[in-house]
């Protein structure tokens, strides 16, 4: 974060304005107060956990099969028989809307010879009155029970008990969630403070605008790390210094999850000489209904003026901001829902970046980009986008994400080097240290980390 002298020099720069935040008691919904920083020590984080096949297996057995994971959005499976296939590691999960309106989840595998009932691949969707295996036409009801087994009398042992193997399923935030655990903790308990923090946003009025999966040549944790600290902005994303305040930001760590609050629509304190209004900030102003050509106040006033403008005119634009504090009208409230959901939450849009492990290779992963835009009251909902897959480099996923994607394979390669001694984590990277502490709690038990273990 820099020394006190460094901070003093920044504070004397004409571009530097300490960010003023609303008091927690001023927040109509989402808590804005600073959570106490946990004491997590200063040890290096063992780099072997990013490429070790043994550690990858421990993650699968002790963590991935015990946590709650994000499934499909409920409005994407509205009618009985509507389903979506989602994938995590080696498993394919079938999430199905039931006749009574509820949602259930099953392993996507026929109990006869193991064939997939529906095409493998995240985002495979459809509607069905039953599920018929294409191999031998074993047929299952929407609740997973058997509907028909051809030539059942030729099986002296009868049929396998129970039909499709079910996994735990629950709903929150407009999404289905599933857990592979035999006895998972309740979803609301797992999410902790997240529902209270996110419910004030109008997530139910947001339409999906991107649904993309990109294969990256890095471990899933390498990607999680990159999206949970702002220290890399000045290195990888220098253009963002003219768009957001990346230094001395508020970091909050909770039991399993974490967040930071990044002011948008302002300059980084690293910018020494303020330019004319940068184009990205002009975009924010125009989105709020302010013409940059008519704005003659200092740049440092823009963030607050945008907040005031949106507060005053939001309702006339069909946008209800009544449950959000002023900072939420401009800023990025960025959450990590352990283990693999990075959320950029804004008043007018909502982004989910989901990191999924490769089934067999710790040096590869799948990166899901799910974005949503607020549909103003009274406007017709556009059709949601279709899911698309590609590998890194095939297409652009946007300037900022392209910069991250180009950098991460080099980070992953460096993890293997004999010249690297482990992750050297600073205060700006507190969320990374907290993330690994939660991961260790799952793998080794609370407070446990055997000597010599990655």
KEMAR-266623 format. One line per field, with one value per residue (C-alpha): residue number from 0; x, y, z. Coordinates in steps of 0.001 Angstrom, whole numbers, plus 524288, in hexadecimal, padded with zeros to 5 digits. Layout:
N
pos	c(NUM,...)
x	c(X,...)
y	c(Y,...)
z	c(Z,...)
***
This chain:
454
pos	c(0,1,2,3,4,5,6,7,8,9,10,11,12,13,14,15,16,17,18,19,20,21,22,23,24,25,26,27,28,29,30,31,32,33,34,35,36,37,38,39,40,41,42,43,44,45,46,47,48,49,50,51,52,53,54,55,56,57,58,59,60,61,62,63,64,65,66,67,68,69,70,71,72,73,74,75,76,77,78,79,80,81,82,83,84,85,86,87,88,89,90,91,92,93,94,95,96,97,98,99,100,101,102,103,104,105,106,107,108,109,110,111,112,113,114,115,116,117,118,119,120,121,122,123,124,125,126,127,128,129,130,131,132,133,134,135,136,137,138,139,140,141,142,143,144,145,146,147,148,149,150,151,152,153,154,155,156,157,158,159,160,161,162,163,164,165,166,167,168,169,170,171,172,173,174,175,176,177,178,179,180,181,182,183,184,185,186,187,188,189,190,191,192,193,194,195,196,197,198,199,200,201,202,203,204,205,206,207,208,209,210,211,212,213,214,215,216,217,218,219,220,221,222,223,224,225,226,227,228,229,230,231,232,233,234,235,236,237,238,239,240,241,242,243,244,245,246,247,248,249,250,251,252,253,254,255,256,257,258,259,260,261,262,263,264,265,266,267,268,269,270,271,272,273,274,275,276,277,278,279,280,281,282,283,284,285,286,287,288,289,290,291,292,293,294,295,296,297,298,299,300,301,302,303,304,305,306,307,308,309,310,311,312,313,314,315,316,317,318,319,320,321,322,323,324,325,326,327,328,329,330,331,332,333,334,335,336,337,338,339,340,341,342,343,344,345,346,347,348,349,350,351,352,353,354,355,356,357,358,359,360,361,362,363,364,365,366,367,368,369,370,371,372,373,374,375,376,377,378,379,380,381,382,383,384,385,386,387,388,389,390,391,392,393,394,395,396,397,398,399,400,401,402,403,404,405,406,407,408,409,410,411,412,413,414,415,416,417,418,419,420,421,422,423,424,425,426,427,428,429,430,431,432,433,434,435,436,437,438,439,440,441,442,443,444,445,446,447,448,449,450,451,452,453)
x	c(80000,80BD2,811F0,80C36,81543,8101D,80237,8059A,80B7B,7FF4B,7F66A,7FD7A,7FBBB,7F14A,7EB00,7E995,7DCD3,7DA4F,7CDEF,7C2AC,7B960,7ABD5,7AB22,7A614,799EF,796E7,795D5,787BC,78B32,798CC,7A1E8,7ACDA,7B493,7C259,7C3AF,7CF21,7DB12,7DE0E,7EB9A,7F094,7FF3A,8094B,80E16,8103D,805A4,80B0C,80AF8,80994,7FB17,7F9AB,7FEF9,7FF87,7F6F5,7F663,7F178,7E7B3,7E249,7E188,7D9FD,7D057,7CE58,7CE75,7C97A,7C290,7B9E5,7B64F,7B2EA,7A706,7A8EA,7A18E,797FA,78EE8,786DE,778F3,772B6,77A41,772F1,76536,75C5A,75B88,76554,76E2B,77C1D,78A1E,796BE,7A177,7AF16,7B915,7C5C0,7C2C8,7B43D,7A8AC,79C5A,78E79,78630,777BD,76B4E,7612C,75296,74FCE,75847,7642F,771C5,77985,78719,78C77,79932,79806,79A71,791EE,791ED,79354,7A08D,7A475,7A07B,79DC1,78F34,790DA,79C16,7A7B9,7ABE4,7A8C7,79CAE,79625,787A4,77A9C,76D2F,768B0,75D42,766F2,77551,7783B,785DB,78987,79171,78733,77B54,77AB7,7710B,76FED,76557,7684B,769D6,77470,76C38,76B73,760F0,7647E,76F62,76ED7,76F38,77012,76CB2,77A11,780C9,78013,78500,77A7A,77DDE,7871D,78076,77ADC,77C7F,78530,78E5F,789FD,792A3,78E6B,78825,78332,7806E,784A6,78687,77EFD,78838,78816,79380,79829,7A138,7A788,7A8DE,7A142,79D1C,7A057,79E16,791E2,7940D,7908C,79A55,7A4E0,7A251,7A376,7A1E7,7A0DF,791DB,790FC,79B63,795B8,78702,785F6,78A65,78038,7862E,778D8,77745,7840D,784D2,7908C,79932,7A510,7A614,7B3C1,7BD23,7CB8A,7D5DA,7E1F0,7EF70,7F045,7EB64,7DDF4,7E3F0,7ED62,7E171,7DA5A,7E64D,7E6BC,7D8B4,7D95C,7E399,7E517,7F3E7,7F59E,7EDD5,7F9CB,80159,7F810,7ED38,7F3A2,7E852,7DF73,7E733,7DF07,7D24F,7D318,7D987,7E227,7EA27,7E6E4,7D9B8,7D0D7,7D2B0,7C933,7CB46,7C01A,7BFC0,7C0D9,7BEFE,7C4DF,7C34B,7C9B2,7C354,7C961,7C51D,7C215,7C0F7,7CD39,7DBEF,7E5A9,7EE54,7F99B,7F603,7FEBD,7F99B,7EAE6,7E788,7DB01,7CF94,7D3F7,7CB4E,7C78A,7C2A3,7BB43,7B463,7B013,7AB20,7A38B,79D9C,79865,7931F,79DD5,7A3D4,7B2B3,7B364,7AB2E,7B2BA,7BC22,7BE9B,7CB52,7CD06,7CD23,7BF02,7B9DD,7B7A7,7AF27,7A7FD,7A4C8,79F8D,79711,79205,78E6B,787E4,77FDA,77C0E,77CBE,76E25,76AE4,77407,76D25,77853,77570,78148,779BA,7803E,78E22,7972D,79D3D,7AA43,7A345,79E3F,7AC0D,7B522,7B8E3,7B4E4,7BD3D,7BA98,7C0FA,7B72D,7C005,7C547,7C3CC,7BA6B,7BFFD,7B4B9,7B563,7A8A3,7A3F7,79746,794A0,79B9F,7A0EE,7AC71,7AFD6,7BD38,7BD4F,7C9DB,7C82E,7D2F3,7D6CC,7D2D0,7E0C3,7EAE0,7EE6B,7F4D5,7E7F1,7DA9B,7CDB4,7CA2C,7BBC0,7B76C,7A94A,7A4C6,79785,79207,786C7,77A47,77356,76554,75BE7,765AE,76435,76E0A,77762,77A5E,785B2,79231,795E7,7A141,7AE06,7BAFC,7C8A2,7D6EB,7DF2A,7E3EC,7D8E3,7D14A,7D224,7CA8D,7CCD5,7D91B,7DA23,7D72E,7E035,7EB0E,7E86D,7E76F,7F44E,7FB4C,7F675,7FD4B,80A3A,8067E,80306,80FC5,8176E,8110E,818D4,825F1,830A3,8338A,8266F,8248F,815F2,80C15,810FD,80448,8028D,7F768,7F11B,7EFEB,7E944,7DDFB,7E762,7ECF1,7DF30,7DAEA,7E603,7E2F6,7D4EA,7D9F4,7E320,7D7CE,7D0B7,7DC79,7E3A2,7D906,7D78C,7E4D7,7EBAB,7F6CC,8004C,80EC8,813D5,8062A,80399)
y	c(80000,808B7,81020,81B9A,82496,81EFE,82179,82F64,8321F,82CA9,834A4,84109,83DE7,84660,839F4,8338C,8344F,82AC7,82358,82714,81C05,81BC1,8180B,80A43,80F9A,81757,80ABC,80747,7F933,7F43E,7F5C0,7FF29,7FE92,7F95C,7EB85,7E8FC,7E3BA,7D5AD,7D263,7C8DA,7CA1E,7CD11,7BFBF,7BD30,7B529,7A887,7A900,79A2F,79B29,7A198,79601,78A0F,77ECD,77A0D,78730,787B0,77AA8,77FB1,78B85,78297,77970,78369,79002,78F4C,78415,78B38,7993B,79F2B,7A24F,7AB17,7A4B3,7AA7A,7B6BE,7B347,7BB73,7B327,7A6DB,7AC4C,7A0C8,79293,78A96,79628,7929A,79731,78F80,79548,78FD2,78FE7,78865,77A91,77B6D,77F4E,7837E,783FE,78EA8,78CA0,7946B,78B73,78A10,790D4,79C7C,798D2,795C8,78934,78523,777E5,77232,7726D,763E6,75837,74D9E,742D9,744A5,75274,759DB,76869,76ACC,77841,77DE0,7811F,78F3A,79AAC,7A1D0,7966F,79930,793F5,78F68,78184,779A2,76F24,76BC2,760A2,75B11,75A85,74E0B,74402,74CC5,74BD5,75697,75F10,767F8,7763A,77254,76877,75C35,751AB,7533A,747F5,73DF3,735D8,72719,728B6,71A52,716C9,71CA7,71228,71C11,725F2,73447,73CB4,74280,75008,754BB,76062,763ED,770F6,77BF0,78654,79221,79F09,7ACA2,7BA65,7C70C,7C246,7B6B6,7A841,7A39A,795A6,78E4C,78100,77F29,77462,77DCC,78BC2,79704,79EE5,7A7CE,7B424,7B06F,7AE13,7BB42,7C267,7D124,7D081,7D0AF,7DCB6,7E383,7E07F,7E06D,7EF6F,7EEB3,7EC98,7DFC0,7DA44,7E4FE,7E244,7DB48,7D2E3,7D982,7D064,7C1B1,7BD61,7B294,7B407,7A9B5,7AFB4,7A9E1,7AC13,7A657,7AAE2,7B12C,7B908,7BF6A,7C11F,7C842,7D182,7D5E7,7D83D,7E2E2,7F054,7F0C4,7EBD2,7F6FC,7FFD5,7F49B,7ED82,7F796,80512,80AC6,80861,81235,81C5F,815B7,810AA,81260,8064F,809AE,80985,80342,7FD19,7EE57,7E627,7D7E4,7CFC5,7C18D,7BB74,7C6CC,7D445,7E0FB,7EDCE,7FAC9,801D8,80FB5,81145,81E01,823CC,82403,81B45,8225D,81D16,82706,832C8,83C60,83C23,83C55,840F2,83810,82A71,8233B,81853,82257,8293D,81C55,81BC1,829BB,8274C,81AF4,82308,82D94,837CE,83E21,83ED7,84A5D,8526D,84E79,858A7,8542A,84D60,83F2F,83B1E,83FD4,83703,82AD5,831EF,8399D,82D14,82756,8334C,8333C,824E1,8267F,831E0,82C70,81DA4,81BB3,8237A,81A48,80E3D,80B21,80907,80C52,80E3C,8030C,80695,81040,81B41,8145D,808B6,8118A,81294,80904,7FACF,7F287,7E6BF,7D9CB,7CC88,7C1E7,7B6AF,7AF60,7B403,7BF5E,7CCFE,7D6C4,7E4C8,7EA94,7F7E4,7FF72,7FD35,7F078,7E436,7DBBC,7CDF9,7C87D,7BA03,7B211,7A367,7993A,790C7,78292,77D4D,787F0,7917E,79A74,79CFD,7A24C,7A751,7B599,7B90A,7C6F8,7C99C,7D7B8,7DDF1,7EB84,7F23B,7F321,7FFDF,7FEE5,7FF70,7FAC7,7EDB3,7E356,7DFDE,7D195,7CC63,7C8B7,7BAB3,7B3A8,7B353,7AC3A,7AECE,7AE13,7B9A2,7C10E,7BCDA,7C977,7D5B7,7D5E5,7E47A,7EC7D,7EAD6,7DC42,7DA2B,7E05F,7D709,7CB58,7CE9F,7CFD7,7C3EC,7B928,7BF9E,7BFD9,7B16E,7ADF2,7B571,7AD8B,7A1C1,7A8C2,7A4B3,7B326,7B641,7B44C,7B66A,7C186,7CD9E,7D41B,7E257,7E991,7ED26,7DE76,7DB22,7D497,7CADF,7C703,7C5D8,7BD78,7B3E4,7B37E,7AF6A,7A55A,79FDF,79EFD,79601,78DB8,78CB0,7908F,79DBA,7A2E5,79721,796F7,78BA9,78F61,78D5E,78D17,7961D)
z	c(80000,8016B,80C9C,81422,80C7E,7FFB9,80416,80834,7FAD3,7F424,7FCD9,7F8C2,7EA5D,7E3D3,7DE72,7EBAB,7F310,7FE3C,7FB35,8041C,8071F,80CE7,81B3C,81DBF,8246B,817FC,80FFD,80CF7,80987,806CE,81285,80F17,81BC2,81C6F,821A5,82AE7,823DF,827B1,82CA9,82285,8241A,819AC,8151B,806B2,80013,7FA9C,7EBCF,7EAAB,7ED71,7E019,7D857,7E135,7DC99,7EAAF,7EF90,7E45B,7E91E,7F717,7F245,7EB81,7F6ED,801FD,7FC02,7EEC2,7F34F,7FFF2,7FC0A,7F558,7E6F2,7DD8A,7D431,7C9E0,7CB36,7CEC1,7C401,7BA27,7BE85,7C108,7BD6A,7C204,7BA41,7B752,7BAB3,7B9EA,7BA88,7C2E2,7C520,7CFF1,7CE93,7CA24,7CD1E,7C4B0,7CBE9,7C694,7CCF8,7CA0F,7CC86,7D2EA,7D0D6,7DDBE,7DA3D,7E23C,7DD21,7DEFB,7DAB7,7D68D,7D1C2,7C305,7C15B,7BDD6,7C849,7BE0D,7B76F,7BB53,7AF20,7B046,7AFA7,7A9D1,7A212,7AA89,7AA5E,7B30B,7AE9A,7A787,7A93D,7A4C4,7A8E0,7AA7B,7AFD9,7B3DF,7B20B,7A8BC,7A790,79934,79B2B,79F6C,7A1BC,7B06B,7B3D7,7C009,7C569,7C88F,7D6DB,7D33F,7D52F,7CAC3,7C07E,7B76B,7B62A,7A9B6,7AC36,7BAE1,7BC71,7B6BF,7C2AD,7CD53,7D720,7D383,7D1BE,7D9D0,7E5AD,7E595,7D7AD,7D4D1,7DFD7,7E55D,7EA5A,7F3F9,7ED90,7F2E6,7EDA9,7F0F3,7E96D,7DD9F,7DB9A,7DE88,7E6E0,7E89A,7F1A6,7EFCB,7FE7F,80538,81001,80C16,81539,811A3,805F7,80D86,81806,80DCA,8075F,8145B,8126D,80391,802B0,80B66,80338,7F5C6,7F7A6,7F6BA,7E886,7DDE1,7D972,7D5D6,7CBA2,7C4A6,7B797,7B40E,7A9E3,7A9AD,7ABE0,7A838,7AC3C,7A8E0,7AB83,7B1C6,7B3BB,7C24E,7CF03,7D363,7DF85,7D72E,7D131,7DE38,7E384,7D7E7,7D9A8,7E839,7E99E,7E38B,7E50D,7D719,7D0F5,7D007,7C9B2,7C07E,7BEA3,7BEAF,7B6EF,7C2AB,7CAB1,7C380,7C75E,7D559,7E2A3,7E424,7F049,7FEDE,7FC1A,8063F,8079E,80F9A,81322,81870,81CCE,80F39,805EC,803C5,7FC6B,7F920,7F5A9,7EA0E,7E69B,7D81D,7D091,7D694,7D4BE,7DB75,7E557,7DD2A,7D28F,7D4D9,7CAC0,7C8A1,7BA29,7B3F5,7B734,7B2DE,7A941,7B2D3,7BC9F,7B1BB,7AF30,7BD6F,7BCA2,7B026,7B5DA,7C12A,7B816,7BA05,7ADEC,7AFE8,7A688,7AFF6,7BC27,7C148,7CF4F,7D37D,7CF8B,7DDC2,7DEFE,7D431,7DC67,7E64D,7DBCA,7D484,7E12B,7E399,7D5AA,7D60E,7E32D,7DE0D,7D0C2,7D270,7D426,7C803,7C097,7C60B,7CF51,7DDA7,7E5FB,7F29C,7F9EF,7F5C5,7FC65,7F46F,7F26A,7EC7D,7E1A3,7DC24,7E2CF,7E132,7ECD7,7E9B1,7F0A0,7F0EE,7F430,7F7DA,7F0E4,7E2ED,7E0B5,7DEA2,7DE44,7D977,7DE4E,7D98A,7D9DC,7CB64,7C87F,7CEC0,7CA8A,7CED7,7CBBF,7CF36,7CFD0,7CDF4,7CF10,7C395,7C613,7C57B,7C2F7,7CDF2,7C3F1,7BCEC,7C0AB,7BB68,7BCE4,7BC0E,7B925,7BCF0,7BBF8,7BE31,7BB3B,7C237,7BA34,7BDC1,7C26C,7B716,7ACEA,7A61E,7A9FD,79EFB,79C6B,7A464,79D41,79A1A,7A07A,798CA,79ACF,795D5,799AF,79DA5,791D5,788CA,78B1D,79358,7A011,7A210,7A44A,7B302,7B30E,7A768,7AF6D,7BABA,7B1B0,7AB08,7B80C,7BF78,7B78B,7BAEA,7C93E,7C8A3,7C1D2,7CC15,7D6E6,7D1FE,7D273,7DBFB,7DCF8,7E33A,7F1CD,7F357,7F35D,7FAA0,7FED1,802F6,8098C,7FCA5,7FA35,80718,80018,7F9E2,8070B,80C95,80101,80351,811D5,80EBF,804F8,80F60,818FC,80F8E,80C10,8191A,822C3,829A7,82D64,82792,81DCA,81F49,81E5D,810B7,80AAB,7FF25)
***
